[in-house]
Amino acid sequence: MSEPKPRTPEALLATFGPIDIYVFDQLLRGRITPDMRILDAGCGPGRNAEYLMRCGADLYGVDSDPRQIARVRGLAGRVAPQLTPDHFVVAPLSDLPFADHFFGAVICSAVLHFSESSEAFEAAMAEMWRVLGSGGVFFARLASSIGIEDRVTRLHDRWHHLPDGSDRFLVDEAYLEGVVLALGAEQLDPLKTTIVQNMRAMTTWVLRKS
């Protein structure tokens, strides 16, 4: 029996799209599956949406930027025409146009560190939690100060200046623990933080709604 041929980068990209590897990890572990109704919250042009579209997921997306919604609608038109344009809408995370408990999973990747304030962050979390159904999975990847506390400069509220030159809303372990407690959530994984050469830190946060 011959060995399977290695896939080229181009072939892998054509199959999986530019999906975040940390989202892909949740797919591999069976926590987010194509038979779920999924919300990509802050979907951008569809980085994490493309593979799920190709798998036949009942995927919805919101973004505050109309240009990004136009792009993700175009992507859906090419790879998942069954997803009508009304699956992708312009909306802030703090005011989602969906019913309570509508989704089996919510993905919010590289979005929450643009929250204007702690109040805005918590309002977005409450709203995403509202539309997530019982037993549903919430996945976020967001900037944090974990591991680089002495390298960031506080500006106001939870906004900090980072060594990479950017300004972002940063969480830490204690703050996220408080949000988990307020939501009554189950944290599925320990917080996992990637530090990029002491320039910034990105934390993966995975919760289940009971």
Backbone as a chain_set.jsonl record, in Angstrom:
{"seq": "MSEPKPRTPEALLATFGPIDIYVFDQLLRGRITPDMRILDAGCGPGRNAEYLMRCGADLYGVDSDPRQIARVRGLAGRVAPQLTPDHFVVAPLSDLPFADHFFGAVICSAVLHFSESSEAFEAAMAEMWRVLGSGGVFFARLASSIGIEDRVTRLHDRWHHLPDGSDRFLVDEAYLEGVVLALGAEQLDPLKTTIVQNMRAMTTWVLRKS", "coords": {"N": [[0.858, -1.191, 0.0], [0.665, 2.133, -0.913], [2.282, 5.074, 0.441], [0.469, 7.947, 1.619], [0.456, 10.905, -0.355], [2.192, 13.907, 0.463], [0.397, 16.897, 1.251], [0.36, 19.91, -0.566], [1.165, 23.335, 0.376], [-0.58, 25.033, -1.003], [-2.707, 23.328, -1.647], [-3.604, 22.651, 0.905], [-4.458, 25.146, 1.81], [-6.534, 25.598, 0.003], [-8.295, 23.681, 0.882], [-8.762, 24.144, 3.664], [-8.847, 26.881, 3.973], [-7.889, 30.119, 5.357], [-7.984, 29.527, 8.117], [-7.805, 30.175, 11.619], [-5.424, 28.567, 13.625], [-6.042, 27.947, 16.217], [-8.797, 27.999, 16.371], [-9.192, 25.862, 14.644], [-8.184, 23.83, 16.226], [-10.245, 23.53, 18.096], [-12.184, 22.459, 16.421], [-10.969, 20.017, 15.737], [-11.089, 18.79, 18.171], [-13.718, 18.315, 18.484], [-15.453, 20.124, 19.629], [-16.534, 22.315, 18.337], [-18.608, 21.87, 15.685], [-19.573, 21.035, 12.289], [-22.31, 20.544, 12.18], [-23.532, 22.274, 13.83], [-25.315, 25.365, 14.508], [-23.63, 28.25, 13.917], [-22.096, 31.222, 15.086], [-19.997, 33.641, 13.774], [-18.49, 36.023, 15.295], [-17.664, 39.212, 14.701], [-16.619, 38.81, 12.134], [-15.01, 39.668, 10.027], [-13.443, 39.371, 6.803], [-13.949, 36.688, 6.547], [-12.102, 34.806, 7.485], [-12.152, 32.687, 9.427], [-14.477, 31.607, 8.687], [-14.561, 30.368, 6.182], [-13.744, 27.585, 5.948], [-15.703, 26.374, 7.557], [-17.973, 27.074, 6.13], [-17.511, 25.56, 3.804], [-17.801, 23.063, 4.866], [-20.466, 22.862, 5.232], [-21.742, 24.059, 7.377], [-24.286, 25.754, 9.26], [-23.867, 28.772, 9.112], [-23.454, 31.989, 10.518], [-22.636, 35.476, 10.431], [-21.364, 38.465, 11.922], [-20.293, 41.844, 11.678], [-18.903, 45.036, 12.394], [-18.143, 46.556, 10.291], [-19.221, 47.483, 7.192], [-17.898, 46.893, 4.798], [-16.481, 44.568, 5.278], [-18.557, 42.787, 5.682], [-19.632, 42.755, 3.133], [-17.546, 41.463, 1.82], [-17.499, 38.914, 3.071], [-20.009, 37.984, 2.401], [-19.651, 37.776, -0.344], [-17.744, 35.722, -0.377], [-19.277, 33.614, 0.689], [-21.144, 33.393, -1.37], [-19.585, 32.224, -3.315], [-18.578, 29.774, -2.229], [-20.508, 28.64, -0.592], [-23.379, 28.765, -1.475], [-25.848, 28.25, -0.387], [-26.035, 29.662, 1.905], [-27.648, 32.415, 2.538], [-27.544, 36.004, 1.851], [-28.581, 37.293, 4.136], [-27.546, 35.948, 6.27], [-25.292, 37.216, 7.047], [-24.509, 40.09, 8.597], [-24.357, 43.628, 9.266], [-23.491, 44.651, 12.393], [-23.021, 45.649, 15.814], [-21.185, 43.94, 18.404], [-22.41, 44.298, 20.804], [-25.097, 44.451, 20.348], [-26.74, 42.259, 19.063], [-28.542, 40.894, 16.319], [-30.207, 38.578, 16.862], [-32.12, 35.804, 18.122], [-32.561, 34.767, 21.564], [-30.44, 32.147, 22.72], [-29.818, 31.083, 20.199], [-27.632, 29.973, 18.882], [-25.29, 27.243, 18.556], [-22.603, 27.488, 18.86], [-20.256, 30.087, 19.377], [-17.862, 32.018, 17.832], [-15.231, 34.194, 18.411], [-12.776, 35.736, 17.329], [-9.792, 37.452, 17.714], [-10.951, 39.992, 18.153], [-12.119, 41.131, 20.51], [-10.15, 42.614, 21.783], [-10.33, 45.118, 20.787], [-12.266, 46.434, 22.122], [-13.945, 49.294, 23.396], [-13.986, 49.938, 26.069], [-14.03, 48.622, 29.484], [-16.689, 48.341, 30.146], [-17.867, 48.172, 27.581], [-16.666, 45.8, 26.654], [-17.747, 43.924, 28.461], [-20.442, 44.22, 27.906], [-20.537, 43.271, 25.277], [-19.765, 40.616, 25.727], [-21.93, 39.754, 27.331], [-24.002, 39.911, 25.476], [-23.21, 38.127, 23.43], [-23.263, 35.842, 24.945], [-25.961, 35.716, 25.525], [-27.122, 34.941, 23.05], [-26.127, 32.432, 22.754], [-26.763, 29.007, 22.984], [-27.899, 26.64, 25.535], [-25.4, 24.514, 26.729], [-23.78, 25.257, 24.694], [-20.735, 26.328, 22.993], [-18.316, 28.774, 23.556], [-15.791, 30.519, 21.953], [-12.879, 32.413, 22.185], [-10.168, 34.402, 21.073], [-7.825, 36.611, 22.161], [-6.09, 39.688, 22.865], [-3.839, 39.966, 25.625], [-2.399, 40.831, 28.837], [-0.961, 38.877, 29.962], [1.974, 37.419, 31.009], [3.489, 39.428, 29.926], [3.408, 41.572, 31.584], [5.14, 43.513, 32.663], [5.943, 44.869, 30.487], [4.079, 46.357, 29.213], [2.248, 49.448, 28.945], [-0.044, 51.146, 30.835], [-2.806, 52.967, 29.62], [-5.543, 53.953, 29.827], [-8.452, 52.864, 31.59], [-8.686, 49.545, 30.621], [-7.028, 49.746, 28.517], [-3.883, 49.563, 26.916], [-0.52, 50.407, 26.002], [1.48, 48.588, 23.806], [4.605, 46.755, 23.396], [4.908, 46.286, 20.658], [4.075, 48.552, 19.473], [1.377, 49.002, 19.191], [-1.896, 49.926, 20.471], [-4.087, 48.468, 22.724], [-7.023, 46.907, 24.137], [-6.538, 45.163, 26.985], [-6.817, 42.047, 28.592], [-6.525, 40.173, 31.673], [-5.682, 37.289, 33.718], [-7.151, 37.356, 36.153], [-9.204, 39.172, 35.567], [-10.581, 37.846, 33.472], [-11.412, 35.601, 34.884], [-13.272, 36.777, 36.581], [-15.229, 37.555, 34.727], [-16.064, 35.059, 33.781], [-17.201, 34.047, 36.128], [-19.293, 35.892, 36.495], [-20.879, 35.311, 34.275], [-21.631, 32.764, 34.834], [-20.364, 30.63, 33.674], [-18.748, 27.645, 32.377], [-15.376, 27.008, 32.298], [-13.652, 25.588, 29.733], [-11.031, 24.962, 28.995], [-7.722, 25.438, 30.395], [-6.458, 28.79, 30.508], [-4.643, 29.679, 27.66], [-1.761, 31.087, 26.557], [0.003, 32.764, 24.059], [3.096, 34.187, 23.69], [4.531, 36.599, 21.756], [7.589, 37.021, 21.054], [8.008, 38.757, 23.251], [6.619, 41.005, 22.483], [3.852, 41.118, 22.192], [0.932, 39.515, 23.566], [-1.237, 36.801, 23.143], [-4.231, 35.347, 24.09], [-6.064, 32.33, 24.464], [-9.393, 31.527, 25.023], [-11.865, 29.52, 26.239], [-15.173, 28.62, 26.686], [-18.066, 27.004, 28.149], [-21.597, 27.081, 28.004], [-23.829, 26.505, 30.555]], "CA": [[0.0, 0.0, 0.0], [1.534, 3.3, -1.032], [2.132, 6.131, 1.429], [-0.255, 9.107, 1.073], [1.337, 11.985, -0.763], [2.023, 15.113, 1.292], [-0.376, 17.972, 0.666], [1.098, 21.152, -0.749], [0.534, 24.461, 1.078], [-1.689, 25.535, -1.799], [-3.826, 22.401, -1.506], [-4.123, 22.796, 2.263], [-5.194, 26.409, 1.866], [-7.773, 25.416, -0.751], [-9.194, 22.832, 1.674], [-9.096, 24.668, 4.986], [-8.878, 28.331, 4.026], [-6.893, 30.696, 6.268], [-8.534, 29.388, 9.462], [-6.914, 30.291, 12.781], [-5.108, 27.218, 14.096], [-6.657, 27.728, 17.524], [-10.164, 27.598, 16.038], [-9.096, 24.518, 14.079], [-8.003, 22.92, 17.363], [-11.572, 23.239, 18.651], [-12.827, 21.551, 15.474], [-10.355, 18.701, 15.874], [-11.503, 18.216, 19.459], [-15.146, 18.052, 18.423], [-16.236, 21.091, 20.404], [-17.27, 23.055, 17.326], [-18.824, 20.911, 14.612], [-20.34, 21.603, 11.173], [-23.756, 20.379, 12.317], [-24.025, 23.323, 14.716], [-25.521, 26.722, 14.01], [-22.439, 28.924, 14.442], [-21.927, 32.651, 14.856], [-18.657, 34.206, 13.705], [-18.732, 37.355, 15.838], [-16.514, 39.977, 14.231], [-16.17, 37.814, 11.148], [-14.087, 40.179, 9.022], [-13.718, 38.878, 5.451], [-14.302, 35.263, 6.562], [-10.945, 33.946, 7.726], [-12.547, 31.464, 10.126], [-15.761, 31.162, 8.158], [-14.494, 29.665, 4.902], [-13.751, 26.132, 6.109], [-17.012, 25.979, 8.068], [-18.889, 27.16, 4.983], [-17.272, 24.418, 2.917], [-18.269, 21.86, 5.564], [-21.917, 22.857, 5.256], [-22.283, 24.583, 8.627], [-25.278, 26.828, 9.23], [-22.981, 29.806, 9.629], [-23.849, 33.387, 10.505], [-21.532, 36.359, 10.768], [-21.608, 39.893, 12.12], [-19.122, 42.711, 11.756], [-19.322, 46.441, 12.421], [-17.657, 47.182, 9.068], [-19.996, 47.011, 6.036], [-17.015, 46.366, 3.752], [-16.17, 43.181, 5.615], [-19.759, 41.985, 5.428], [-19.701, 42.57, 1.676], [-16.545, 40.452, 1.446], [-17.875, 37.567, 3.525], [-21.14, 37.576, 1.561], [-19.086, 37.327, -1.613], [-17.142, 34.414, -0.128], [-20.367, 32.64, 0.803], [-21.713, 33.202, -2.694], [-18.708, 31.339, -4.099], [-18.308, 28.444, -1.668], [-21.664, 28.103, 0.137], [-24.514, 29.577, -1.932], [-27.047, 28.014, 0.426], [-26.041, 30.679, 2.957], [-28.17, 33.631, 1.915], [-26.886, 37.207, 2.367], [-29.041, 37.713, 5.46], [-26.742, 35.28, 7.297], [-24.132, 38.055, 7.357], [-25.114, 41.407, 8.799], [-23.605, 44.661, 9.968], [-24.03, 44.825, 13.744], [-22.022, 45.622, 16.887], [-21.306, 42.773, 19.273], [-23.254, 44.645, 21.943], [-26.503, 44.503, 19.933], [-26.828, 41.23, 18.031], [-29.923, 40.76, 15.834], [-30.567, 37.164, 16.895], [-32.917, 35.398, 19.277], [-31.878, 34.107, 22.668], [-30.1, 30.714, 22.603], [-29.956, 30.746, 18.785], [-26.433, 29.334, 18.335], [-24.597, 26.174, 19.267], [-21.225, 27.918, 19.098], [-19.897, 31.458, 19.01], [-16.431, 32.235, 17.641], [-14.903, 35.618, 18.448], [-11.318, 35.637, 17.23], [-9.031, 38.686, 17.463], [-11.931, 41.079, 18.075], [-12.446, 41.76, 21.785], [-9.132, 43.579, 22.245], [-10.666, 46.447, 20.267], [-13.354, 46.983, 22.932], [-13.665, 50.675, 23.772], [-13.881, 50.053, 27.525], [-14.462, 47.422, 30.2], [-18.147, 48.279, 30.009], [-18.168, 47.688, 26.232], [-16.257, 44.397, 26.623], [-18.699, 43.119, 29.212], [-21.71, 44.251, 27.168], [-20.388, 42.344, 24.15], [-19.795, 39.25, 26.264], [-23.294, 39.436, 27.755], [-24.833, 39.737, 24.299], [-22.836, 36.855, 22.797], [-23.734, 34.789, 25.846], [-27.417, 35.648, 25.364], [-27.518, 34.22, 21.835], [-25.562, 31.082, 22.806], [-27.683, 28.059, 23.598], [-27.443, 25.807, 26.636], [-24.43, 23.525, 26.274], [-23.003, 25.801, 23.587], [-19.323, 26.632, 23.205], [-17.829, 30.113, 23.198], [-14.34, 30.541, 21.733], [-12.292, 33.726, 21.906], [-8.728, 34.62, 21.124], [-7.763, 38.046, 22.383], [-4.84, 40.188, 23.435], [-3.809, 40.027, 27.085], [-1.124, 41.252, 29.434], [-0.401, 37.699, 30.634], [3.362, 37.124, 30.656], [4.231, 40.638, 29.495], [2.886, 42.628, 32.447], [6.117, 44.584, 32.885], [6.326, 45.437, 29.193], [2.978, 47.16, 28.678], [2.013, 50.709, 29.647], [-1.477, 51.424, 30.927], [-3.235, 54.264, 29.111], [-6.778, 54.251, 30.546], [-9.271, 51.661, 31.751], [-7.824, 48.391, 30.363], [-6.233, 50.013, 27.324], [-2.445, 49.611, 27.172], [0.416, 50.502, 24.868], [2.28, 47.369, 23.742], [5.932, 46.925, 22.797], [4.867, 46.26, 19.192], [3.651, 49.868, 19.024], [-0.082, 49.097, 19.12], [-2.678, 50.164, 21.68], [-5.173, 47.499, 22.732], [-7.712, 46.565, 25.376], [-5.89, 43.934, 27.44], [-7.351, 41.309, 29.732], [-5.585, 39.33, 32.413], [-6.344, 36.089, 34.239], [-8.133, 37.703, 37.183], [-10.349, 39.805, 34.917], [-11.347, 36.813, 32.782], [-12.065, 34.778, 35.908], [-14.439, 37.52, 37.028], [-16.247, 37.48, 33.678], [-16.574, 33.679, 33.818], [-18.07, 33.95, 37.31], [-20.5, 36.688, 36.244], [-21.688, 34.614, 33.273], [-21.98, 31.421, 35.281], [-19.84, 29.762, 32.621], [-17.738, 26.616, 32.64], [-14.179, 27.191, 31.479], [-13.344, 24.253, 29.213], [-9.574, 24.773, 28.949], [-6.934, 26.477, 31.044], [-6.056, 29.862, 29.602], [-3.415, 29.375, 26.93], [-1.275, 32.367, 26.048], [1.185, 32.779, 23.207], [3.838, 35.445, 23.762], [5.247, 36.781, 20.497], [8.889, 37.677, 21.246], [7.834, 39.832, 24.241], [6.022, 42.178, 21.844], [2.43, 41.067, 22.485], [0.475, 38.221, 24.065], [-2.585, 36.442, 22.7], [-4.768, 34.315, 24.975], [-7.206, 31.555, 24.003], [-10.377, 31.458, 26.119], [-12.928, 28.626, 25.751], [-16.183, 28.452, 27.716], [-19.323, 26.312, 27.834], [-22.775, 27.608, 28.698], [-24.555, 25.406, 31.216]], "C": [[0.887, 1.232, 0.0], [1.236, 4.314, 0.066], [1.348, 7.288, 0.82], [0.719, 10.222, 0.743], [1.118, 13.205, 0.12], [1.234, 16.169, 0.538], [0.493, 19.207, 0.521], [0.436, 22.264, 0.061], [-0.678, 24.997, 0.326], [-2.926, 24.643, -1.658], [-4.447, 22.494, -0.119], [-4.951, 24.063, 2.394], [-6.524, 26.293, 1.135], [-8.791, 24.6, 0.034], [-9.696, 23.542, 2.922], [-9.26, 26.178, 5.032], [-7.86, 28.835, 5.039], [-7.296, 30.604, 7.738], [-7.458, 29.507, 10.535], [-6.666, 28.895, 13.343], [-5.758, 26.92, 15.441], [-8.146, 27.429, 17.384], [-10.157, 26.171, 15.503], [-8.91, 23.479, 15.177], [-9.344, 22.554, 17.985], [-12.378, 22.322, 17.728], [-12.277, 20.136, 15.627], [-10.806, 17.997, 17.152], [-13.008, 18.001, 19.544], [-16.003, 19.003, 19.218], [-17.068, 21.999, 19.506], [-17.385, 22.143, 16.122], [-19.706, 21.519, 13.522], [-21.844, 21.417, 11.275], [-24.359, 21.39, 13.294], [-24.433, 24.556, 13.911], [-24.471, 27.588, 14.702], [-22.479, 30.405, 14.111], [-20.446, 32.995, 14.846], [-18.807, 35.687, 14.061], [-17.506, 38.229, 15.593], [-15.825, 39.191, 13.138], [-15.129, 38.331, 10.176], [-14.443, 39.631, 7.647], [-13.999, 37.378, 5.393], [-13.145, 34.325, 6.799], [-11.339, 32.618, 8.371], [-13.855, 30.891, 9.603], [-15.619, 30.21, 6.979], [-14.56, 28.154, 5.066], [-15.102, 25.639, 6.609], [-18.074, 26.066, 6.985], [-18.758, 25.93, 4.103], [-17.769, 23.113, 3.534], [-19.79, 21.795, 5.652], [-22.531, 23.377, 6.535], [-23.327, 25.666, 8.362], [-24.624, 28.035, 9.892], [-23.59, 31.19, 9.467], [-22.629, 34.231, 10.869], [-22.013, 37.78, 10.993], [-20.268, 40.613, 12.136], [-19.632, 44.146, 11.747], [-18.958, 47.177, 11.141], [-18.444, 46.65, 7.854], [-19.125, 46.42, 4.926], [-16.672, 44.906, 4.018], [-17.375, 42.278, 5.378], [-19.933, 41.757, 3.935], [-18.733, 41.481, 1.235], [-16.984, 39.057, 1.85], [-19.117, 37.075, 2.787], [-20.651, 37.089, 0.195], [-18.452, 35.958, -1.49], [-18.221, 33.337, -0.054], [-21.001, 32.366, -0.555], [-20.904, 32.244, -3.543], [-18.66, 29.923, -3.55], [-19.503, 27.825, -0.946], [-22.912, 28.889, -0.236], [-25.799, 29.323, -1.164], [-27.15, 29.007, 1.578], [-26.427, 32.013, 2.324], [-27.529, 34.868, 2.551], [-27.334, 37.628, 3.756], [-28.389, 36.927, 6.6], [-25.6, 36.171, 7.782], [-24.584, 39.51, 7.412], [-24.148, 42.346, 9.518], [-24.258, 44.871, 11.328], [-22.871, 44.875, 14.739], [-22.231, 44.392, 17.755], [-22.225, 43.038, 20.455], [-24.74, 44.691, 21.602], [-26.713, 43.544, 18.761], [-28.275, 40.992, 17.621], [-30.397, 39.309, 15.779], [-31.335, 36.865, 18.183], [-32.031, 34.791, 20.366], [-31.606, 32.64, 22.31], [-30.105, 30.216, 21.158], [-28.809, 29.883, 18.265], [-25.903, 28.215, 19.225], [-23.16, 26.513, 19.576], [-21.087, 29.366, 18.651], [-18.382, 31.539, 18.957], [-16.186, 33.736, 17.603], [-13.379, 35.736, 18.494], [-10.699, 36.979, 16.851], [-9.948, 39.892, 17.288], [-12.034, 41.848, 19.395], [-11.385, 42.732, 22.28], [-9.281, 44.945, 21.589], [-11.838, 47.063, 21.033], [-12.985, 48.378, 23.423], [-13.422, 50.837, 25.27], [-14.245, 48.723, 28.16], [-15.961, 47.237, 30.081], [-18.541, 47.722, 28.643], [-17.802, 46.216, 26.094], [-17.313, 43.522, 27.28], [-20.076, 43.115, 28.558], [-21.668, 43.302, 25.98], [-20.442, 40.905, 24.633], [-21.209, 38.852, 26.667], [-24.191, 39.154, 26.558], [-24.482, 38.439, 23.562], [-23.3, 35.683, 23.643], [-25.247, 34.615, 25.722], [-27.822, 34.793, 24.173], [-26.967, 32.797, 21.789], [-26.513, 30.162, 23.555], [-27.06, 27.283, 24.738], [-26.545, 24.691, 26.103], [-23.537, 24.027, 25.162], [-21.599, 26.204, 23.994], [-19.011, 28.047, 22.718], [-16.316, 30.048, 23.091], [-13.912, 31.982, 21.471], [-10.776, 33.625, 21.94], [-8.547, 36.133, 21.156], [-6.449, 38.434, 23.032], [-4.952, 40.253, 24.959], [-2.465, 40.578, 27.541], [-0.394, 40.074, 30.075], [1.007, 37.408, 30.107], [4.17, 38.314, 30.191], [3.812, 41.838, 30.343], [3.851, 43.801, 32.599], [6.552, 45.26, 31.588], [5.229, 46.288, 28.561], [2.767, 48.394, 29.548], [0.528, 51.005, 29.652], [-1.764, 52.84, 30.45], [-4.478, 54.746, 29.847], [-7.613, 52.982, 30.573], [-8.371, 50.439, 31.568], [-7.038, 48.55, 29.062], [-4.77, 50.204, 27.709], [-1.694, 49.848, 25.862], [1.342, 49.306, 24.936], [3.646, 47.64, 23.127], [5.943, 46.881, 21.271], [4.374, 47.584, 18.606], [2.148, 50.057, 18.966], [-0.67, 49.434, 20.484], [-3.876, 49.24, 21.64], [-5.785, 47.39, 24.122], [-7.166, 45.207, 25.823], [-6.606, 43.344, 28.646], [-6.206, 40.651, 30.482], [-6.381, 38.186, 33.046], [-7.433, 36.438, 35.243], [-9.386, 38.319, 36.562], [-11.212, 38.762, 34.208], [-12.05, 35.895, 33.772], [-13.325, 35.458, 36.427], [-15.57, 37.475, 36.013], [-16.879, 36.091, 33.655], [-17.559, 33.515, 34.974], [-19.381, 34.698, 37.076], [-21.436, 36.002, 35.256], [-22.227, 33.288, 33.779], [-21.504, 30.363, 34.308], [-18.931, 28.674, 33.183], [-16.556, 26.868, 31.713], [-13.681, 25.822, 31.043], [-11.852, 23.953, 29.21], [-8.908, 25.772, 29.878], [-6.625, 27.572, 30.029], [-4.718, 29.508, 28.964], [-2.959, 30.64, 26.22], [-0.009, 32.169, 25.244], [1.827, 34.158, 23.298], [4.713, 35.539, 22.519], [6.469, 37.659, 20.739], [8.788, 38.898, 22.154], [7.236, 41.109, 23.661], [4.519, 42.268, 22.111], [2.095, 39.661, 22.959], [-0.967, 38.002, 23.632], [-3.059, 35.221, 23.495], [-5.991, 33.658, 24.348], [-8.1, 31.244, 25.208], [-11.579, 30.67, 25.613], [-13.889, 28.314, 26.904], [-17.337, 27.594, 27.204], [-20.452, 26.933, 28.652], [-23.578, 26.455, 29.277], [-26.058, 25.558, 31.027]], "O": [[1.776, 1.351, 0.843], [0.112, 4.411, 0.559], [1.522, 7.595, -0.36], [1.685, 10.455, 1.47], [-0.017, 13.507, 0.488], [1.386, 16.318, -0.674], [1.286, 19.512, 1.412], [-0.741, 22.152, 0.402], [-1.681, 25.369, 0.935], [-4.049, 25.137, -1.563], [-5.667, 22.426, 0.026], [-6.016, 24.058, 3.011], [-7.532, 26.829, 1.593], [-9.998, 24.791, -0.118], [-10.893, 23.546, 3.209], [-9.76, 26.712, 6.022], [-7.046, 28.054, 5.531], [-6.987, 31.502, 8.522], [-6.346, 29.004, 10.377], [-7.609, 28.123, 13.517], [-5.999, 25.758, 15.768], [-8.704, 26.685, 18.19], [-11.013, 25.364, 15.864], [-9.424, 22.365, 15.069], [-9.561, 21.402, 18.36], [-13.165, 21.502, 18.201], [-13.039, 19.169, 15.645], [-10.893, 16.77, 17.205], [-13.514, 17.552, 20.573], [-17.175, 18.717, 19.462], [-18.173, 22.402, 19.87], [-16.373, 21.688, 15.589], [-20.5, 22.419, 13.798], [-22.591, 22.061, 10.538], [-25.562, 21.363, 13.554], [-23.967, 24.768, 12.792], [-24.428, 27.653, 15.93], [-22.846, 30.798, 13.004], [-19.723, 32.682, 15.791], [-19.204, 36.498, 13.224], [-16.449, 38.022, 16.189], [-14.622, 38.935, 13.192], [-14.426, 37.536, 9.553], [-15.622, 39.443, 7.348], [-14.26, 36.843, 4.315], [-13.184, 33.171, 6.371], [-10.914, 31.553, 7.922], [-14.288, 29.819, 10.025], [-16.464, 29.335, 6.788], [-15.353, 27.499, 4.39], [-15.599, 24.612, 6.148], [-18.974, 25.228, 6.925], [-19.754, 25.33, 3.702], [-18.115, 22.173, 2.819], [-20.344, 20.789, 6.096], [-23.721, 23.169, 6.772], [-23.255, 26.392, 7.371], [-24.81, 28.282, 11.084], [-24.162, 31.52, 8.428], [-21.708, 33.756, 11.533], [-22.949, 38.244, 10.342], [-19.249, 40.061, 12.553], [-20.675, 44.436, 11.16], [-19.411, 48.301, 10.924], [-18.332, 45.468, 7.53], [-19.573, 45.538, 4.194], [-16.584, 44.104, 3.089], [-17.23, 41.142, 4.928], [-20.342, 40.673, 3.519], [-19.062, 40.666, 0.373], [-16.86, 38.115, 1.067], [-19.266, 35.873, 2.568], [-21.169, 36.115, -0.351], [-18.594, 35.121, -2.381], [-18.089, 32.275, -0.662], [-21.355, 31.226, -0.856], [-21.451, 31.536, -4.387], [-18.696, 28.964, -4.321], [-19.519, 26.618, -0.708], [-23.454, 29.611, 0.601], [-26.747, 30.101, -1.274], [-28.221, 29.178, 2.162], [-25.615, 32.652, 1.656], [-27.023, 34.792, 3.671], [-26.566, 38.252, 4.489], [-28.648, 37.209, 7.77], [-25.006, 35.899, 8.825], [-24.989, 40.086, 6.402], [-23.262, 41.924, 10.261], [-25.434, 45.226, 11.411], [-21.851, 44.218, 14.533], [-23.339, 43.862, 17.829], [-22.761, 42.1, 21.045], [-25.562, 44.946, 22.481], [-26.847, 43.969, 17.613], [-29.15, 40.896, 18.482], [-30.929, 38.867, 14.761], [-31.214, 37.572, 19.183], [-30.906, 34.364, 20.111], [-32.432, 31.98, 21.681], [-30.371, 29.038, 20.919], [-28.992, 29.135, 17.304], [-26.043, 28.233, 20.448], [-22.552, 25.902, 20.455], [-21.712, 29.805, 17.685], [-17.697, 31.175, 19.913], [-16.846, 34.464, 16.861], [-12.781, 35.824, 19.567], [-11.028, 37.567, 15.82], [-9.749, 40.711, 16.39], [-12.036, 43.079, 19.396], [-11.68, 43.589, 23.113], [-8.455, 45.832, 21.805], [-12.35, 48.109, 20.633], [-11.845, 48.618, 23.821], [-12.733, 51.765, 25.693], [-14.709, 47.806, 27.482], [-16.45, 46.117, 29.933], [-19.445, 46.892, 28.55], [-18.549, 45.454, 25.481], [-17.723, 42.503, 26.723], [-20.801, 42.123, 28.643], [-22.645, 42.607, 25.703], [-21.095, 40.065, 24.013], [-21.644, 37.737, 26.379], [-25.042, 38.266, 26.611], [-25.381, 37.726, 23.115], [-23.689, 34.644, 23.109], [-25.755, 33.497, 25.805], [-28.762, 34.003, 24.269], [-27.304, 32.035, 20.883], [-27.005, 30.503, 24.631], [-25.839, 27.266, 24.895], [-26.896, 24.008, 25.141], [-22.633, 23.317, 24.724], [-21.305, 26.396, 25.174], [-19.395, 28.448, 21.62], [-15.637, 29.586, 24.008], [-14.502, 32.679, 20.646], [-10.193, 32.872, 22.72], [-9.051, 36.848, 20.289], [-5.784, 37.615, 23.666], [-6.012, 40.554, 25.507], [-1.537, 40.764, 26.753], [0.671, 40.251, 30.665], [1.201, 37.179, 28.913], [5.393, 38.232, 30.071], [3.855, 42.978, 29.882], [3.424, 44.954, 32.657], [7.429, 46.124, 31.595], [5.428, 46.874, 27.497], [3.07, 48.383, 30.741], [-0.093, 51.104, 28.594], [-1.07, 53.788, 30.818], [-4.47, 55.83, 30.43], [-7.498, 52.13, 29.691], [-7.382, 50.302, 32.29], [-6.449, 47.588, 28.568], [-4.446, 50.896, 28.674], [-2.176, 49.529, 24.775], [1.927, 49.026, 25.982], [3.829, 48.632, 22.421], [6.879, 47.38, 20.648], [4.268, 47.725, 17.388], [1.682, 51.168, 18.715], [-0.025, 49.251, 21.517], [-4.609, 49.214, 20.651], [-5.165, 47.727, 25.13], [-7.318, 44.213, 25.113], [-6.954, 44.051, 29.592], [-5.077, 40.579, 29.997], [-7.604, 38.128, 32.921], [-8.526, 35.874, 35.189], [-10.502, 38.018, 36.986], [-12.437, 38.787, 34.327], [-13.172, 35.458, 33.518], [-14.331, 34.796, 36.683], [-16.738, 37.369, 36.387], [-18.096, 35.964, 33.523], [-18.622, 32.915, 34.812], [-20.453, 34.2, 37.417], [-22.656, 36.101, 35.387], [-23.178, 32.746, 33.214], [-22.149, 29.329, 34.131], [-18.422, 28.771, 34.299], [-16.714, 26.933, 30.494], [-13.328, 24.99, 31.879], [-11.452, 22.805, 29.403], [-9.461, 26.842, 30.13], [-6.54, 27.308, 28.83], [-3.782, 29.091, 29.645], [-3.678, 31.195, 25.389], [0.928, 31.5, 25.679], [1.185, 35.171, 23.02], [5.537, 34.661, 22.262], [6.395, 38.884, 20.64], [9.389, 39.938, 21.884], [7.331, 42.173, 24.271], [3.974, 43.364, 22.24], [2.879, 38.73, 22.776], [-1.806, 38.896, 23.738], [-2.374, 34.2, 23.56], [-6.847, 34.332, 23.775], [-7.641, 30.773, 26.249], [-12.244, 31.094, 24.668], [-13.481, 27.815, 27.953], [-17.557, 27.473, 25.999], [-20.285, 27.264, 29.826], [-23.961, 25.533, 28.556], [-26.828, 24.728, 31.512]]}, "num_chains": 1, "name": "protein.A"}
